[in-house]
Amino acid sequence: MEGYSPHTIKAYKVQLNTLIRYFKDIDIQTLTTEDLKQYLINTRDHLKPASLATVSVL
């Protein structure tokens, strides 16, 4: 992740770990766009705007 600040890398790791925990029982190779949309819908009330922006980058 060359060129990214340590803060950005940490934020990406946190959001990626949150995503992994959310889909803990699903094989990542079978995730669909619809699954990811549902994740965003279900988590948007609990995430700050900056976190939502980070998730959209991932």
PDB file of N, CA, C and O in Angstrom:
ATOM      1  N   MET A   1       0.837  -1.177   0.000  1.00  0.00           N
ATOM      2  CA  MET A   1       0.000   0.000   0.000  1.00  0.00           C
ATOM      3  C   MET A   1       0.882   1.241   0.000  1.00  0.00           C
ATOM      4  O   MET A   1       0.692   2.181   0.772  1.00  0.00           O
ATOM      5  N   GLU A   2       1.826   1.199  -0.874  1.00  0.00           N
ATOM      6  CA  GLU A   2       2.772   2.296  -1.009  1.00  0.00           C
ATOM      7  C   GLU A   2       2.050   3.587  -1.391  1.00  0.00           C
ATOM      8  O   GLU A   2       1.156   3.593  -2.237  1.00  0.00           O
ATOM      9  N   GLY A   3       2.453   4.664  -0.756  1.00  0.00           N
ATOM     10  CA  GLY A   3       1.881   5.958  -1.068  1.00  0.00           C
ATOM     11  C   GLY A   3       0.714   6.355  -0.181  1.00  0.00           C
ATOM     12  O   GLY A   3       0.252   7.494  -0.239  1.00  0.00           O
ATOM     13  N   TYR A   4       0.235   5.432   0.637  1.00  0.00           N
ATOM     14  CA  TYR A   4      -0.859   5.738   1.550  1.00  0.00           C
ATOM     15  C   TYR A   4      -0.297   6.049   2.928  1.00  0.00           C
ATOM     16  O   TYR A   4       0.724   5.495   3.337  1.00  0.00           O
ATOM     17  N   SER A   5      -0.978   6.945   3.640  1.00  0.00           N
ATOM     18  CA  SER A   5      -0.526   7.286   4.987  1.00  0.00           C
ATOM     19  C   SER A   5      -0.834   6.132   5.935  1.00  0.00           C
ATOM     20  O   SER A   5      -1.721   5.322   5.664  1.00  0.00           O
ATOM     21  N   PRO A   6      -0.104   6.056   7.045  1.00  0.00           N
ATOM     22  CA  PRO A   6      -0.391   5.016   8.040  1.00  0.00           C
ATOM     23  C   PRO A   6      -1.844   5.077   8.527  1.00  0.00           C
ATOM     24  O   PRO A   6      -2.455   4.041   8.789  1.00  0.00           O
ATOM     25  N   HIS A   7      -2.388   6.281   8.646  1.00  0.00           N
ATOM     26  CA  HIS A   7      -3.776   6.438   9.094  1.00  0.00           C
ATOM     27  C   HIS A   7      -4.748   5.822   8.077  1.00  0.00           C
ATOM     28  O   HIS A   7      -5.702   5.143   8.456  1.00  0.00           O
ATOM     29  N   THR A   8      -4.500   6.061   6.803  1.00  0.00           N
ATOM     30  CA  THR A   8      -5.351   5.504   5.749  1.00  0.00           C
ATOM     31  C   THR A   8      -5.283   3.983   5.739  1.00  0.00           C
ATOM     32  O   THR A   8      -6.307   3.312   5.612  1.00  0.00           O
ATOM     33  N   ILE A   9      -4.101   3.448   5.869  1.00  0.00           N
ATOM     34  CA  ILE A   9      -3.926   1.992   5.894  1.00  0.00           C
ATOM     35  C   ILE A   9      -4.659   1.393   7.086  1.00  0.00           C
ATOM     36  O   ILE A   9      -5.316   0.359   6.960  1.00  0.00           O
ATOM     37  N   LYS A  10      -4.549   2.040   8.242  1.00  0.00           N
ATOM     38  CA  LYS A  10      -5.242   1.554   9.443  1.00  0.00           C
ATOM     39  C   LYS A  10      -6.757   1.584   9.222  1.00  0.00           C
ATOM     40  O   LYS A  10      -7.454   0.636   9.582  1.00  0.00           O
ATOM     41  N   ALA A  11      -7.264   2.661   8.637  1.00  0.00           N
ATOM     42  CA  ALA A  11      -8.705   2.775   8.379  1.00  0.00           C
ATOM     43  C   ALA A  11      -9.175   1.677   7.430  1.00  0.00           C
ATOM     44  O   ALA A  11     -10.236   1.088   7.636  1.00  0.00           O
ATOM     45  N   TYR A  12      -8.388   1.401   6.392  1.00  0.00           N
ATOM     46  CA  TYR A  12      -8.734   0.330   5.460  1.00  0.00           C
ATOM     47  C   TYR A  12      -8.758  -1.022   6.165  1.00  0.00           C
ATOM     48  O   TYR A  12      -9.654  -1.832   5.926  1.00  0.00           O
ATOM     49  N   LYS A  13      -7.780  -1.269   7.032  1.00  0.00           N
ATOM     50  CA  LYS A  13      -7.733  -2.542   7.764  1.00  0.00           C
ATOM     51  C   LYS A  13      -8.946  -2.703   8.663  1.00  0.00           C
ATOM     52  O   LYS A  13      -9.546  -3.777   8.716  1.00  0.00           O
ATOM     53  N   VAL A  14      -9.310  -1.637   9.374  1.00  0.00           N
ATOM     54  CA  VAL A  14     -10.462  -1.694  10.278  1.00  0.00           C
ATOM     55  C   VAL A  14     -11.728  -2.015   9.488  1.00  0.00           C
ATOM     56  O   VAL A  14     -12.504  -2.887   9.879  1.00  0.00           O
ATOM     57  N   GLN A  15     -11.935  -1.307   8.377  1.00  0.00           N
ATOM     58  CA  GLN A  15     -13.144  -1.533   7.592  1.00  0.00           C
ATOM     59  C   GLN A  15     -13.156  -2.905   6.930  1.00  0.00           C
ATOM     60  O   GLN A  15     -14.205  -3.541   6.827  1.00  0.00           O
ATOM     61  N   LEU A  16     -12.009  -3.354   6.488  1.00  0.00           N
ATOM     62  CA  LEU A  16     -11.928  -4.685   5.889  1.00  0.00           C
ATOM     63  C   LEU A  16     -12.226  -5.764   6.921  1.00  0.00           C
ATOM     64  O   LEU A  16     -12.915  -6.738   6.618  1.00  0.00           O
ATOM     65  N   ASN A  17     -11.712  -5.599   8.134  1.00  0.00           N
ATOM     66  CA  ASN A  17     -12.003  -6.558   9.205  1.00  0.00           C
ATOM     67  C   ASN A  17     -13.484  -6.547   9.568  1.00  0.00           C
ATOM     68  O   ASN A  17     -14.058  -7.597   9.856  1.00  0.00           O
ATOM     69  N   THR A  18     -14.105  -5.374   9.557  1.00  0.00           N
ATOM     70  CA  THR A  18     -15.540  -5.271   9.822  1.00  0.00           C
ATOM     71  C   THR A  18     -16.330  -6.016   8.748  1.00  0.00           C
ATOM     72  O   THR A  18     -17.285  -6.731   9.048  1.00  0.00           O
ATOM     73  N   LEU A  19     -15.926  -5.841   7.515  1.00  0.00           N
ATOM     74  CA  LEU A  19     -16.573  -6.525   6.395  1.00  0.00           C
ATOM     75  C   LEU A  19     -16.416  -8.038   6.512  1.00  0.00           C
ATOM     76  O   LEU A  19     -17.369  -8.782   6.284  1.00  0.00           O
ATOM     77  N   ILE A  20     -15.234  -8.487   6.862  1.00  0.00           N
ATOM     78  CA  ILE A  20     -14.973  -9.923   7.022  1.00  0.00           C
ATOM     79  C   ILE A  20     -15.826 -10.503   8.147  1.00  0.00           C
ATOM     80  O   ILE A  20     -16.386 -11.590   8.003  1.00  0.00           O
ATOM     81  N   ARG A  21     -15.926  -9.787   9.260  1.00  0.00           N
ATOM     82  CA  ARG A  21     -16.758 -10.271  10.374  1.00  0.00           C
ATOM     83  C   ARG A  21     -18.231 -10.342   9.967  1.00  0.00           C
ATOM     84  O   ARG A  21     -18.937 -11.277  10.343  1.00  0.00           O
ATOM     85  N   TYR A  22     -18.684  -9.373   9.215  1.00  0.00           N
ATOM     86  CA  TYR A  22     -20.079  -9.338   8.776  1.00  0.00           C
ATOM     87  C   TYR A  22     -20.409 -10.556   7.914  1.00  0.00           C
ATOM     88  O   TYR A  22     -21.484 -11.142   8.043  1.00  0.00           O
ATOM     89  N   PHE A  23     -19.484 -10.930   7.041  1.00  0.00           N
ATOM     90  CA  PHE A  23     -19.697 -12.055   6.135  1.00  0.00           C
ATOM     91  C   PHE A  23     -18.959 -13.306   6.591  1.00  0.00           C
ATOM     92  O   PHE A  23     -18.513 -14.101   5.763  1.00  0.00           O
ATOM     93  N   LYS A  24     -18.830 -13.484   7.888  1.00  0.00           N
ATOM     94  CA  LYS A  24     -18.006 -14.564   8.445  1.00  0.00           C
ATOM     95  C   LYS A  24     -18.391 -15.961   7.958  1.00  0.00           C
ATOM     96  O   LYS A  24     -17.529 -16.833   7.850  1.00  0.00           O
ATOM     97  N   ASP A  25     -19.658 -16.182   7.667  1.00  0.00           N
ATOM     98  CA  ASP A  25     -20.103 -17.518   7.272  1.00  0.00           C
ATOM     99  C   ASP A  25     -20.252 -17.679   5.760  1.00  0.00           C
ATOM    100  O   ASP A  25     -20.771 -18.691   5.288  1.00  0.00           O
ATOM    101  N   ILE A  26     -19.803 -16.692   5.013  1.00  0.00           N
ATOM    102  CA  ILE A  26     -19.952 -16.730   3.558  1.00  0.00           C
ATOM    103  C   ILE A  26     -18.572 -16.799   2.911  1.00  0.00           C
ATOM    104  O   ILE A  26     -17.660 -16.060   3.283  1.00  0.00           O
ATOM    105  N   ASP A  27     -18.434 -17.685   1.953  1.00  0.00           N
ATOM    106  CA  ASP A  27     -17.193 -17.777   1.185  1.00  0.00           C
ATOM    107  C   ASP A  27     -17.032 -16.489   0.385  1.00  0.00           C
ATOM    108  O   ASP A  27     -17.905 -16.134  -0.407  1.00  0.00           O
ATOM    109  N   ILE A  28     -15.933 -15.798   0.588  1.00  0.00           N
ATOM    110  CA  ILE A  28     -15.718 -14.493  -0.048  1.00  0.00           C
ATOM    111  C   ILE A  28     -15.811 -14.567  -1.570  1.00  0.00           C
ATOM    112  O   ILE A  28     -16.172 -13.584  -2.216  1.00  0.00           O
ATOM    113  N   GLN A  29     -15.495 -15.702  -2.136  1.00  0.00           N
ATOM    114  CA  GLN A  29     -15.554 -15.851  -3.592  1.00  0.00           C
ATOM    115  C   GLN A  29     -16.981 -15.895  -4.119  1.00  0.00           C
ATOM    116  O   GLN A  29     -17.209 -15.742  -5.319  1.00  0.00           O
ATOM    117  N   THR A  30     -17.940 -16.105  -3.225  1.00  0.00           N
ATOM    118  CA  THR A  30     -19.334 -16.166  -3.656  1.00  0.00           C
ATOM    119  C   THR A  30     -20.083 -14.861  -3.407  1.00  0.00           C
ATOM    120  O   THR A  30     -21.262 -14.756  -3.746  1.00  0.00           O
ATOM    121  N   LEU A  31     -19.418 -13.860  -2.816  1.00  0.00           N
ATOM    122  CA  LEU A  31     -20.078 -12.582  -2.550  1.00  0.00           C
ATOM    123  C   LEU A  31     -20.496 -11.917  -3.852  1.00  0.00           C
ATOM    124  O   LEU A  31     -19.776 -11.940  -4.851  1.00  0.00           O
ATOM    125  N   THR A  32     -21.670 -11.332  -3.807  1.00  0.00           N
ATOM    126  CA  THR A  32     -22.185 -10.627  -4.974  1.00  0.00           C
ATOM    127  C   THR A  32     -22.260  -9.130  -4.680  1.00  0.00           C
ATOM    128  O   THR A  32     -22.117  -8.696  -3.537  1.00  0.00           O
ATOM    129  N   THR A  33     -22.483  -8.371  -5.715  1.00  0.00           N
ATOM    130  CA  THR A  33     -22.686  -6.933  -5.544  1.00  0.00           C
ATOM    131  C   THR A  33     -23.878  -6.686  -4.634  1.00  0.00           C
ATOM    132  O   THR A  33     -23.864  -5.766  -3.817  1.00  0.00           O
ATOM    133  N   GLU A  34     -24.895  -7.498  -4.775  1.00  0.00           N
ATOM    134  CA  GLU A  34     -26.088  -7.361  -3.932  1.00  0.00           C
ATOM    135  C   GLU A  34     -25.749  -7.599  -2.461  1.00  0.00           C
ATOM    136  O   GLU A  34     -26.262  -6.892  -1.594  1.00  0.00           O
ATOM    137  N   ASP A  35     -24.898  -8.575  -2.167  1.00  0.00           N
ATOM    138  CA  ASP A  35     -24.454  -8.817  -0.788  1.00  0.00           C
ATOM    139  C   ASP A  35     -23.771  -7.576  -0.226  1.00  0.00           C
ATOM    140  O   ASP A  35     -24.025  -7.180   0.912  1.00  0.00           O
ATOM    141  N   LEU A  36     -22.906  -6.968  -1.029  1.00  0.00           N
ATOM    142  CA  LEU A  36     -22.179  -5.780  -0.570  1.00  0.00           C
ATOM    143  C   LEU A  36     -23.111  -4.587  -0.388  1.00  0.00           C
ATOM    144  O   LEU A  36     -22.939  -3.801   0.544  1.00  0.00           O
ATOM    145  N   LYS A  37     -24.093  -4.450  -1.269  1.00  0.00           N
ATOM    146  CA  LYS A  37     -25.089  -3.384  -1.106  1.00  0.00           C
ATOM    147  C   LYS A  37     -25.852  -3.575   0.194  1.00  0.00           C
ATOM    148  O   LYS A  37     -26.105  -2.613   0.919  1.00  0.00           O
ATOM    149  N   GLN A  38     -26.220  -4.817   0.491  1.00  0.00           N
ATOM    150  CA  GLN A  38     -26.951  -5.110   1.724  1.00  0.00           C
ATOM    151  C   GLN A  38     -26.093  -4.789   2.945  1.00  0.00           C
ATOM    152  O   GLN A  38     -26.601  -4.276   3.942  1.00  0.00           O
ATOM    153  N   TYR A  39     -24.810  -5.084   2.873  1.00  0.00           N
ATOM    154  CA  TYR A  39     -23.873  -4.742   3.948  1.00  0.00           C
ATOM    155  C   TYR A  39     -23.891  -3.236   4.193  1.00  0.00           C
ATOM    156  O   TYR A  39     -23.978  -2.795   5.339  1.00  0.00           O
ATOM    157  N   LEU A  40     -23.811  -2.455   3.137  1.00  0.00           N
ATOM    158  CA  LEU A  40     -23.813  -0.999   3.283  1.00  0.00           C
ATOM    159  C   LEU A  40     -25.123  -0.499   3.874  1.00  0.00           C
ATOM    160  O   LEU A  40     -25.125   0.393   4.723  1.00  0.00           O
ATOM    161  N   ILE A  41     -26.231  -1.068   3.432  1.00  0.00           N
ATOM    162  CA  ILE A  41     -27.536  -0.678   3.973  1.00  0.00           C
ATOM    163  C   ILE A  41     -27.614  -1.001   5.460  1.00  0.00           C
ATOM    164  O   ILE A  41     -28.087  -0.185   6.251  1.00  0.00           O
ATOM    165  N   ASN A  42     -27.154  -2.185   5.837  1.00  0.00           N
ATOM    166  CA  ASN A  42     -27.248  -2.620   7.232  1.00  0.00           C
ATOM    167  C   ASN A  42     -26.269  -1.915   8.157  1.00  0.00           C
ATOM    168  O   ASN A  42     -26.506  -1.851   9.363  1.00  0.00           O
ATOM    169  N   THR A  43     -25.188  -1.391   7.628  1.00  0.00           N
ATOM    170  CA  THR A  43     -24.179  -0.770   8.491  1.00  0.00           C
ATOM    171  C   THR A  43     -24.157   0.749   8.412  1.00  0.00           C
ATOM    172  O   THR A  43     -23.482   1.387   9.220  1.00  0.00           O
ATOM    173  N   ARG A  44     -24.865   1.344   7.477  1.00  0.00           N
ATOM    174  CA  ARG A  44     -24.754   2.794   7.284  1.00  0.00           C
ATOM    175  C   ARG A  44     -25.171   3.608   8.503  1.00  0.00           C
ATOM    176  O   ARG A  44     -24.641   4.698   8.724  1.00  0.00           O
ATOM    177  N   ASP A  45     -26.106   3.101   9.295  1.00  0.00           N
ATOM    178  CA  ASP A  45     -26.546   3.832  10.482  1.00  0.00           C
ATOM    179  C   ASP A  45     -25.527   3.769  11.608  1.00  0.00           C
ATOM    180  O   ASP A  45     -25.601   4.552  12.555  1.00  0.00           O
ATOM    181  N   HIS A  46     -24.577   2.845  11.516  1.00  0.00           N
ATOM    182  CA  HIS A  46     -23.581   2.662  12.569  1.00  0.00           C
ATOM    183  C   HIS A  46     -22.210   3.203  12.183  1.00  0.00           C
ATOM    184  O   HIS A  46     -21.299   3.232  13.010  1.00  0.00           O
ATOM    185  N   LEU A  47     -22.061   3.628  10.943  1.00  0.00           N
ATOM    186  CA  LEU A  47     -20.765   4.107  10.473  1.00  0.00           C
ATOM    187  C   LEU A  47     -20.782   5.615  10.277  1.00  0.00           C
ATOM    188  O   LEU A  47     -21.799   6.192   9.890  1.00  0.00           O
ATOM    189  N   LYS A  48     -19.664   6.236  10.542  1.00  0.00           N
ATOM    190  CA  LYS A  48     -19.504   7.661  10.283  1.00  0.00           C
ATOM    191  C   LYS A  48     -19.347   7.859   8.778  1.00  0.00           C
ATOM    192  O   LYS A  48     -18.958   6.929   8.072  1.00  0.00           O
ATOM    193  N   PRO A  49     -19.646   9.063   8.278  1.00  0.00           N
ATOM    194  CA  PRO A  49     -19.498   9.311   6.837  1.00  0.00           C
ATOM    195  C   PRO A  49     -18.115   8.959   6.287  1.00  0.00           C
ATOM    196  O   PRO A  49     -18.007   8.438   5.177  1.00  0.00           O
ATOM    197  N   ALA A  50     -17.066   9.238   7.048  1.00  0.00           N
ATOM    198  CA  ALA A  50     -15.711   8.906   6.579  1.00  0.00           C
ATOM    199  C   ALA A  50     -15.538   7.397   6.450  1.00  0.00           C
ATOM    200  O   ALA A  50     -14.860   6.924   5.538  1.00  0.00           O
ATOM    201  N   SER A  51     -16.147   6.643   7.354  1.00  0.00           N
ATOM    202  CA  SER A  51     -16.061   5.182   7.284  1.00  0.00           C
ATOM    203  C   SER A  51     -16.805   4.652   6.066  1.00  0.00           C
ATOM    204  O   SER A  51     -16.341   3.725   5.403  1.00  0.00           O
ATOM    205  N   LEU A  52     -17.955   5.241   5.776  1.00  0.00           N
ATOM    206  CA  LEU A  52     -18.695   4.823   4.584  1.00  0.00           C
ATOM    207  C   LEU A  52     -17.890   5.102   3.322  1.00  0.00           C
ATOM    208  O   LEU A  52     -17.909   4.310   2.379  1.00  0.00           O
ATOM    209  N   ALA A  53     -17.190   6.217   3.306  1.00  0.00           N
ATOM    210  CA  ALA A  53     -16.345   6.535   2.153  1.00  0.00           C
ATOM    211  C   ALA A  53     -15.227   5.512   2.019  1.00  0.00           C
ATOM    212  O   ALA A  53     -14.880   5.110   0.909  1.00  0.00           O
ATOM    213  N   THR A  54     -14.661   5.090   3.148  1.00  0.00           N
ATOM    214  CA  THR A  54     -13.602   4.081   3.123  1.00  0.00           C
ATOM    215  C   THR A  54     -14.139   2.767   2.583  1.00  0.00           C
ATOM    216  O   THR A  54     -13.487   2.119   1.765  1.00  0.00           O
ATOM    217  N   VAL A  55     -15.309   2.374   3.028  1.00  0.00           N
ATOM    218  CA  VAL A  55     -15.912   1.125   2.565  1.00  0.00           C
ATOM    219  C   VAL A  55     -16.151   1.182   1.065  1.00  0.00           C
ATOM    220  O   VAL A  55     -15.941   0.191   0.367  1.00  0.00           O
ATOM    221  N   SER A  56     -16.584   2.321   0.567  1.00  0.00           N
ATOM    222  CA  SER A  56     -16.858   2.406  -0.867  1.00  0.00           C
ATOM    223  C   SER A  56     -15.588   2.272  -1.695  1.00  0.00           C
ATOM    224  O   SER A  56     -15.643   1.847  -2.850  1.00  0.00           O
ATOM    225  N   VAL A  57     -14.449   2.630  -1.119  1.00  0.00           N
ATOM    226  CA  VAL A  57     -13.168   2.480  -1.814  1.00  0.00           C
ATOM    227  C   VAL A  57     -12.771   1.019  -1.876  1.00  0.00           C
ATOM    228  O   VAL A  57     -12.229   0.558  -2.880  1.00  0.00           O
ATOM    229  N   LEU A  58     -13.042   0.285  -0.795  1.00  0.00           N
ATOM    230  CA  LEU A  58     -12.678  -1.127  -0.749  1.00  0.00           C
ATOM    231  C   LEU A  58     -13.495  -1.883  -1.763  1.00  0.00           C
ATOM    232  O   LEU A  58     -13.348  -3.098  -1.893  1.00  0.00           O
TER     233      LEU A  58
END
